[in-house]
Amino acid sequence: MAKTIHLKQLLASFSILPAALFLAGCIETPVEVAVSEPDPDLVFVRGYRSPSDECQLVGESAFTVDFLDDAADLVACPTGSSAMQTLMAETGSRIVTQTNSFSFFSLPYR
């Protein structure tokens, strides 16, 4: 009888493991995309939300060409700045890529 109970407990433990692994796979972990090299040449067009906004609309350059989209604005904010935090809160956007100093966001047109 003790063996039966022990076997049931063991089977229950093993049935929980796949479920836990499945759920762990659903959790998004932040991707480390920061580069340790100097910032690339960037073409800043204007402040994104206002002329004095630290977050800037970014134009085409060798670095940004792969992140530009004809249906979205590419915006760069100083990494860790309050402007970056408010942009993320206001738009729900996520970081597309990073350089030493800037985090980039692709913001679809509304």
LUMZA-862769 format. One record per residue (C-alpha): chain; residue in one letter; x, y, z. Coordinates in steps of 0.05 Angstrom, whole numbers. Last residue first. Layout:
BEGIN
<mol=A, type=A, px=X, py=Y, pz=Z>;
...
//
This chain:
BEGIN
<mol=A, type=R, px=-57, py=1098, pz=-722>;
<mol=A, type=Y, px=12, py=1092, pz=-753>;
<mol=A, type=P, px=54, py=1035, pz=-724>;
<mol=A, type=L, px=109, py=1053, pz=-674>;
<mol=A, type=S, px=175, py=1016, pz=-684>;
<mol=A, type=F, px=217, py=1030, pz=-622>;
<mol=A, type=F, px=292, py=1039, pz=-615>;
<mol=A, type=S, px=332, py=1044, pz=-550>;
<mol=A, type=F, px=392, py=1091, pz=-551>;
<mol=A, type=S, px=459, py=1102, pz=-517>;
<mol=A, type=N, px=501, py=1040, pz=-528>;
<mol=A, type=T, px=456, py=1015, pz=-584>;
<mol=A, type=Q, px=389, py=981, pz=-577>;
<mol=A, type=T, px=339, py=942, pz=-619>;
<mol=A, type=V, px=264, py=934, pz=-627>;
<mol=A, type=I, px=245, py=955, pz=-557>;
<mol=A, type=R, px=172, py=946, pz=-541>;
<mol=A, type=S, px=112, py=990, pz=-552>;
<mol=A, type=G, px=53, py=998, pz=-505>;
<mol=A, type=T, px=43, py=1067, pz=-534>;
<mol=A, type=E, px=35, py=1112, pz=-473>;
<mol=A, type=A, px=73, py=1069, pz=-424>;
<mol=A, type=M, px=131, py=1055, pz=-472>;
<mol=A, type=L, px=135, py=1129, pz=-491>;
<mol=A, type=T, px=132, py=1148, pz=-417>;
<mol=A, type=Q, px=190, py=1101, pz=-400>;
<mol=A, type=M, px=232, py=1126, pz=-459>;
<mol=A, type=A, px=221, py=1199, pz=-440>;
<mol=A, type=S, px=241, py=1181, pz=-368>;
<mol=A, type=S, px=307, py=1158, pz=-396>;
<mol=A, type=G, px=333, py=1087, pz=-389>;
<mol=A, type=T, px=362, py=1085, pz=-460>;
<mol=A, type=P, px=359, py=1152, pz=-494>;
<mol=A, type=C, px=299, py=1146, pz=-541>;
<mol=A, type=A, px=299, py=1127, pz=-614>;
<mol=A, type=V, px=235, py=1125, pz=-656>;
<mol=A, type=L, px=222, py=1088, pz=-721>;
<mol=A, type=D, px=154, py=1107, pz=-746>;
<mol=A, type=A, px=109, py=1053, pz=-775>;
<mol=A, type=A, px=72, py=1032, pz=-838>;
<mol=A, type=D, px=130, py=1040, pz=-887>;
<mol=A, type=D, px=175, py=1002, pz=-839>;
<mol=A, type=L, px=247, py=1019, pz=-819>;
<mol=A, type=F, px=284, py=969, pz=-776>;
<mol=A, type=D, px=331, py=939, pz=-828>;
<mol=A, type=V, px=351, py=1008, pz=-854>;
<mol=A, type=T, px=367, py=1034, pz=-785>;
<mol=A, type=F, px=442, py=1020, pz=-781>;
<mol=A, type=A, px=461, py=1041, pz=-852>;
<mol=A, type=S, px=418, py=1103, pz=-844>;
<mol=A, type=E, px=345, py=1120, pz=-856>;
<mol=A, type=G, px=310, py=1170, pz=-811>;
<mol=A, type=V, px=296, py=1169, pz=-737>;
<mol=A, type=L, px=239, py=1205, pz=-702>;
<mol=A, type=Q, px=268, py=1227, pz=-635>;
<mol=A, type=C, px=252, py=1212, pz=-563>;
<mol=A, type=E, px=282, py=1268, pz=-521>;
<mol=A, type=D, px=221, py=1309, pz=-538>;
<mol=A, type=S, px=234, py=1384, pz=-547>;
<mol=A, type=P, px=200, py=1390, pz=-615>;
<mol=A, type=S, px=140, py=1350, pz=-590>;
<mol=A, type=R, px=117, py=1277, pz=-591>;
<mol=A, type=Y, px=173, py=1250, pz=-636>;
<mol=A, type=G, px=226, py=1304, pz=-632>;
<mol=A, type=R, px=254, py=1315, pz=-701>;
<mol=A, type=V, px=290, py=1280, pz=-759>;
<mol=A, type=F, px=349, py=1246, pz=-725>;
<mol=A, type=V, px=394, py=1211, pz=-774>;
<mol=A, type=L, px=439, py=1162, pz=-736>;
<mol=A, type=D, px=512, py=1145, pz=-745>;
<mol=A, type=P, px=526, py=1084, pz=-703>;
<mol=A, type=D, px=535, py=1088, pz=-628>;
<mol=A, type=P, px=603, py=1063, pz=-605>;
<mol=A, type=E, px=609, py=988, pz=-594>;
<mol=A, type=S, px=582, py=952, pz=-533>;
<mol=A, type=V, px=516, py=934, pz=-565>;
<mol=A, type=A, px=451, py=925, pz=-527>;
<mol=A, type=V, px=405, py=870, pz=-551>;
<mol=A, type=E, px=392, py=831, pz=-488>;
<mol=A, type=V, px=323, py=802, pz=-500>;
<mol=A, type=P, px=273, py=809, pz=-444>;
<mol=A, type=T, px=241, py=744, pz=-424>;
<mol=A, type=E, px=172, py=728, pz=-448>;
<mol=A, type=I, px=135, py=675, pz=-407>;
<mol=A, type=C, px=101, py=623, pz=-450>;
<mol=A, type=G, px=159, py=574, pz=-445>;
<mol=A, type=A, px=153, py=574, pz=-369>;
<mol=A, type=L, px=80, py=552, pz=-378>;
<mol=A, type=F, px=101, py=491, pz=-419>;
<mol=A, type=L, px=156, py=474, pz=-369>;
<mol=A, type=A, px=107, py=477, pz=-312>;
<mol=A, type=A, px=57, py=433, pz=-349>;
<mol=A, type=P, px=112, py=384, pz=-367>;
<mol=A, type=L, px=134, py=380, pz=-293>;
<mol=A, type=I, px=64, py=372, pz=-263>;
<mol=A, type=S, px=55, py=302, pz=-292>;
<mol=A, type=F, px=122, py=280, pz=-263>;
<mol=A, type=S, px=102, py=300, pz=-193>;
<mol=A, type=A, px=34, py=265, pz=-199>;
<mol=A, type=L, px=69, py=202, pz=-222>;
<mol=A, type=L, px=116, py=204, pz=-162>;
<mol=A, type=Q, px=59, py=216, pz=-114>;
<mol=A, type=K, px=20, py=158, pz=-144>;
<mol=A, type=L, px=81, py=113, pz=-139>;
<mol=A, type=H, px=91, py=132, pz=-65>;
<mol=A, type=I, px=18, py=117, pz=-51>;
<mol=A, type=T, px=23, py=49, pz=-86>;
<mol=A, type=K, px=88, py=32, pz=-51>;
<mol=A, type=A, px=57, py=48, pz=17>;
<mol=A, type=M, px=0, py=0, pz=0>;
//
